[in-house]
Amino acid sequence: MNKWLLFITSLPTENATIRMRVWRALKASGAAVLRDGAYLMPDRTPCHDTLEAIAADVRAGEGTALVLRIEEPNGANFVNLFDHSEGFSVFLADVAKAHDALFADDVQKSLKQVRKLRKTFTSLAEIDFFPGETQKQADAALQDLELAMARVLAPDEPHPVQGEITRLQM
């Protein structure tokens, strides 16, 4: 049985700034939405620290917040709430698009795009608490793109090739 962190919050309706800040922080943390004011994360130390920091922000904005440890009820499958395969699929399409445009005249633009994709992947991977095959595929595709970019930037650099090494007869 999995253990989880349940974050329950209530914010004053007149303070839109704190509401938006809390919503953005929860979204960025990878918390799953159970319903209005109820969010779920795996019971891990970094997740607990994140939720406690958000709770402190809520309390500072005159709201209420609780961080509770719970066990997954029988028949519930909370892990499915954290499926990021759709996000990685969109990311894979972006990587493919960048790979197709890689050999265009503007190498600096391509380099900037590859760096942006690496940052996006890192952000996605940080909130993918239960990594699956799509994360592995996305990582491999991004590494291929980064290698292709390195070859565009330095075409004369040596690189590995497939083949047999013939023995010298001495």
Secondary structure, DSSP 8 states (H G I E B T S, - for coil): --EEEEEEEE--TT-HHHHHHHHHHHHHHT-EEEETTEEEEES-HHHHHHHHHHHHHHHHTT-EEEEEEEE--TT--GGGGG--HHHHHHHHHHHHHHHHTTTSS-HHHHHHHHHHHHHHHHHHHHT-SS--HHHHHHHHHHHHHHHHHHHHH-TTS-------------
